[in-house]
Amino acid sequence: MSFAKEVVSTMQTYTVNDPNLLEAIAKSKDGLELRDPTGSYLGRVEKEWLGKLPPGFKSPLTDEEFEERKKDPDDGRTLLEILADLEHRFK
């Protein structure tokens, strides 16, 4: 099994033209829950999810430690290295 080869993006883009909906989205600070006209749940959309921790999650690193680690570009592993490690562990 190869993790790297199985990653597939299914992201789709839709343009919102309704000014009332655009205003509601702009005012939202967190994610949006989408429902159809009958109230059935369709899914959730996060406005800003990159680099944002889920509610209630506390990072094991302090802000200072995180900033120090960001300064070293050679620190850590690449995504390919992580995926190769996972592939090796779960063969």
N, C-alpha and C positions, 0 to 999 in steps of 0.2 A: 504494500500500500504506500502510495506517495502523497503526503499531505499537500505539498506544493503544487502538484499537478491537478488536484481535485478542487482547488479554490476557484469558484465561479461567481462572478458578479451578476446579480439579478436586479440591480438598481434600475428603476425606471424614472423618467422625468415627466412631470405634468406641470403645465402652466396654469396658474390661478388667475382668472380675470375678474372674479366677483369682488368689487371694492369692499363690501362688508366682510367677506371672508379674509381678504388681505389685511384689513384693519384688525380683525380678531387675532390673526396669526402674529402680526407685528406687536400686539399688546401682550401676548403670551410670554411668560418668562421661562417656562419649562416646556416639556413635551406636550403634544396635542394628541388627544384620543379621537380617532375617527369612527363615526357610526353612520349607518345608512338611514334613510328616512323612517324605517320601522324601529330604529334604536338598536339594531344588531351591531355588535362590535366588529369593526373592520381591521383595526390595528392601531399602532401608536407611531407617532412621528416625533423625533427629537429635533429641536431647533439647532442646538449646539451640543454635539456629543463628543467631539474630539477634545481630548484632554480634560474632560469634565468627569469627575467621579460620580457614581450613582448616589442618590440620597442615602444618608446614613453610613456610607463607607468612609473609613478613615485610613489615609495612607500611612504605611509603616515608616515613611520618611518625613522628616520635618521639611518645611519650606526651604530652609537653609541648606539641608543635605541635598534636596532635589536640585537647587540652583547650582551647587558645586558639581554635581554629577553631569549636569547639562553642559558644563564648560569643557569637559573632556570628550572630544569627538571619537576617541578610540575606546571608550569605556563601553562595556556591554557586548552583546552579540547582535548580529544582523538577523532579520526575519528568516532568511534562508538557513542560517545556522540553527536557529530555534526549530524550524520545521524539520530539518535533517535530524536533529536530536530527538524530536518527537517520533519521527518515522522509525528511527533505530530502536527506541524504547518500546514501541507498540507494534512491532512486526508480528 
